[in-house]
């Protein structure tokens, strides 16, 4: 009976793996990887540094799908052989190994099944995240800084490499804006769930009468665009302004015009960076942000064309929030799209976002399947 159950579970795992391979066009991925590895074997591979880096990134991206699929397939084959041996020899020790192996196999397949939710063309990319306070002055600026801390803690817990491209301190507390670059595979796929308005309810630390306040902040997440993605930017369309970097209260923190603001006039897209002392470095970071934003416009247009987006951005106020964080009179964090919630608001604000991200990706997958049909 145990052996029959094992065979059924192994077969179910194999079918899931086969379905994932078909959905990902596995054979095409393997061919691409072989072509990339062949070019890496060329003695002149590193002569073109830019192209070499692009190939290295592509190899890493392809292996993130191919390697776990291959491991799961090998696990299923090994388990099947072990099960046959357990039958032939009537060996309880081998049967116990089969039971243990089944748990590991099913966990690996479940992880792959979840990763399949990140199979959109841009999900494997890094990300650029913007955080802005809503109306409400110091309260909202402080909430924006709390969100920034929440995300940086999440990055640290998840092993995601990140850096601050831009941060502007608030006049009294908190921040006016923050822009973070997350250079980690699948960062965009995981973090796209965070785009929207976040609402906080708490007893204000800035209110001498200790009244309850509601604050809003918006988060926008864009794919980090590598050189392998063509985003056409005509330098004639850019207006580049330089100015002195400012700290809290508007005070200048640098004696030279090191801060950079770039305006893409055809779209009205504006980015700025003042985090580095060097104007050249700030310009590079600003261009990274601009490429990400312009690429996001392309994505939004693509989504609109297939009717898979409700709105490009939401009003930073009542009724438009994607998630609420209630700290008083009770503690609860709730996502209004997926209905996922937890009472552990302290853990969430300390970066424990896995439950929300998991629920969002599964919700999005079900929604997409509904829209596109079987």
N, C-alpha and C positions, 0 to 999 in steps of 0.2 A: 504493500500500500504506500509506504514511504517512498519507494523507488518510483512508482507510477506518478505520485504527486511531484517528485523531483523532475521527472521527465516533462510533465505538463508545464511546470514553472520555467524550466530551461527553454522550452519551445516558445512560451509566451515572451520571454526575454529576447529570444532570437527574432521573433516577429517584430517586436518594438525596435530592435536595432536595425532590422532590414527596412522598416518604415522610415526611420530617421535617415538612413543612408539614401533612400530614394528621394526623400524630401530635400536633402542637402545636395543631391547630385554628387554622391561620394566619388564615383569614378572620375568625374571631371576635376574634383579637388585633388585626387591622387595624381592626375596628369599634370596639373599646375605645379604641384609640389615637386614632381620629378624634373620638370623644366627649370624650376628655380634652383634646385640642387645641382643640376647640370651646369647652370651658369655660374654657380658658386665655385665649382671645381675648375673653372677656367683660370689659368695663371694671371690673366689680366683683369680679373673680376674687380679688384679694388682700384683700378685706374680711374674709373668714373665713380667717385665717392658718393655722389647723390643717387645714382642708379643702384649702386651696391646697397646703400642703406634702404632703398625702397624694396629691393629683393629680400633683404634680411627681415624687414617688417612683414612682408607677404608670407615668407616661410613660417614665421612665428604665428601669424594669423591662421594659416592653413593647418598647422600642427595642432592648434587648439581644438580643432574639430576631428582631424584624422586620428591622432594618437588615442584619445579616449574611446573612440569607436573601435579602433583596432584592439585595444586592451579588453573592452567588453566582449568583443567577438571571440578573442582567445580564451577568456574566462569561461564562456559558454561551451566552447569545444572541450576544454580541459575537464569541465564538470561532467559533460556527457560521457567522456571516457571513464572518469572516476565512478560514475553511476553504473556503467556497464560492468566495471570490475567488481563493484560491490555486489552486483547481482550474481556474477559468475562465481565469486568466491564466498558469497554469503558472509561478507566481512562487516561487522558492526563498526569497526574503526573507520573503514572507508565510508560507510554510510553516514557517520558523524561528520566526516570531512565534507561530504556532499551537502549536508544541512548547513554547515558553516559557510561553504562556498556559495550556496544559494542566496544567503543573506547579503554577502558582499556583491554578488552579481546584480541582485535586484536594486541595491543601493546605487551601484554604478549606472544602471540603466535609468533609474529615477533621476539621477543627476544629469544625465545626457538629455532626458526628456525635458527637463527644466531648461537646460542650456539651449535646446531647440527653440524656446520662446525668444531667444536672442539671435535669431537667424535673419533678421532684417538687414538690408545691405549696409546700414551704418552702425548697427549695434556693436560691432567689434572694435569700433574706434575709441580713441580717448575722448575727453569731453572738455568743454569750457562752460563754467557755471557762473552766472551773475546773480547777485543778491541785492535787492533794493528795498528800503523801508517804504511803507505806504504812508498815507496821511496820519498825522499824530505826533510829529516832532520827536522829542527825546524818547518817548515810549516805543515808537516804531523803530527808531534807530537802534535802540537797545535790543529789541526783538530780532532785528536783522543780524546783529552781532551774535546773538544766541544761536541763530540758525547757522551762521558761519562756523561757530565752534562745533555744533552738532555734526555738520558735514565733515569737517576736518578730523573729528574723532572717528567718524565712520570710515574715512579714507585710511586712517592709521590702523584701525581694527581689520580692515580688508586688505592691507598691504598695498594700497594704491599710492603711487608716487604723485605728489601734487606740488604746485607752487602758486604763490599769489602774484597775479599779473597787475592788479590794481586794487587799492583800498583807500577810501577817503573817510577819515574819522568824522564822527558827528560833532556838532558844536559843543554839546555838554557831555554826551555819553554815546556809546554805540558807534555805528558806522552809517555813512550816507550811501555808500556803494562798496561792493567787493566783487572782484572777478578772479576766479581760480581756474588754473589749468590742471587737468587730471590726466597724466600721461600713463594710461594703463589700459591694456586690452579689455574690451567690453565695458569700459567705464560709461560710455554713452548709453549702452543698452540697459545697464542697471540704473543709471541716474535720470533717464528721461522721465521716470515716474515722478520726479520732484518738480517738474515745471508747473507753475501755477501759483496761486495765492495761499499763503499759510497764515492761519489766524491763531492768536494767543489770547487766553483769558487768564488773568492773574491779579493778585493784589499788587498794586504798583509800588515799587521801591522808591519812586520819585514823588509820590503823593503823601503829603504830611498827614492827611486824614486816613491813610491806608484804605482807600476805596478800590473797588475792583475795576479794572480797565480792560478794554479789548484793543488789541493792536494787530496790524497787518503788515506783511512783507511779501514781496514777490520773488520767485526763483525762476530763472530761465536757464535751460541746459541745451547746448549746441554740440554737434559732433566736432571733434578736433580734426581739422582737415590736414592730411598728409600731402606730400608732393605728388602722390599718385592720383589725386583728385584734381581735375581741372576746374578752377574757379577763375574766370576771366576778370581781371582787374586792370582797367586802363588807367595808367598814372595820370592822364589828363582829366580823369573824372574825380581825382582826389584833391581835397583841400587839406593841407597839413599845417597845423598851427603849433607853435611851441610856447611854453610858458613856465613859470617857476612852480615847482612842486609845493603843495600846501599841506600843512598839518592841521591839527585840531584848532578850531577858532579862526581858520583862514590864514594862519601865520605861514610865511614862506620858510621852507626847510632847506632850501638850496639857493645859492647865490646866482646860479646860471639857469638859463631856460632849458632845463633837462626834460621836463614833462612834455608829452606829445599828444595832440588831439588830431585824429584823422576823420574827415567827413567824406563819405562816398556820396557825391551829389546826386547821381541818378536815382538812388533809393532813399536818400536821406539818412542813411545809417551812420551813426557817430560812435567812435570808440576813443578811449584815451588811456594813457598809461603814465604813471609817475613813480612806480615802485623802485626803479633803478636810478642810480646817480648819473648814468650815462644816457645822453639823448639817443645815441645809436641803439642801445639795448631797449630803451623804451619804445623806439620806433618799430623794432623787430617784434616786440610783444604786442604792440597795437595792431600790426599787420596780421599777426596770428589771430587776434580777436576778430579783426575785420573779415578775414577769410572764413572763419567759423560762422560768423553772422550771415554773410552772403550765401554761404552754402546752406544755412538753415532756411533761408528764403526759398532756395531751390527745392529743399525737402518739403516745405509747407505747400509750395505750388503743386508738387507731385502728389502730396496727400489730398489736396483739394480736388485734383483731377480725378482721383479714384474715390472721392467722397468718404474719406476715412478720418476726417478731423472736424470737430465741432466748431472750434474757434482758434484763431492764431494766438490771441492773448486775451486775458480776462481782466475786467476792471478790478483794481486793487482796493476792494471795499466789500461791504456787506453782501452776502448772498452768492459770492463768486469763488469762495475758498475751496480748495481741493482737500484740505486737511485742517482739523482744529486741534489745538493743544490746550487743554483746560487744566490749570494748576490749582484753582480755587473756584468754588467751595469743595470740589472733589477733584480727583486726578483721572484724566482720560485723554488719550490721543486717538482720534478717529479719522480715517480716510473716507471722504464723502462719495468717492467714486466706487470703491470696492466694498465699503461697509466694514473693512477690517479695523479693529480697535484693540487697545490695550490700556490697562490701568497703570502701567509702569511708565509714567511720563518722564521720570528721572532717567531711566534707562534709555528711552528714545532720545532725549536731549543730550545724552552722553554717546550717541552714535549707534544705538541698536535699531537699525532700520530694516534689517533683513525681512522681517515679517511683512512690512508694508510694501517693500519692493517685490517680494515673492507674490503677494496677493495682487499687486497691480499688473505684473506681467501675465499672470494667469487670467485675470479679468480682461486684459487687452487681447490676449490670444483668443479667448472665447468670443469677444466682440468682433474681432477681425474675421473669425471663422463664420460668424453669423452674417456678416456683410458680404463676404466673398462666396459663401455657399460651400457645400461639401467638395 
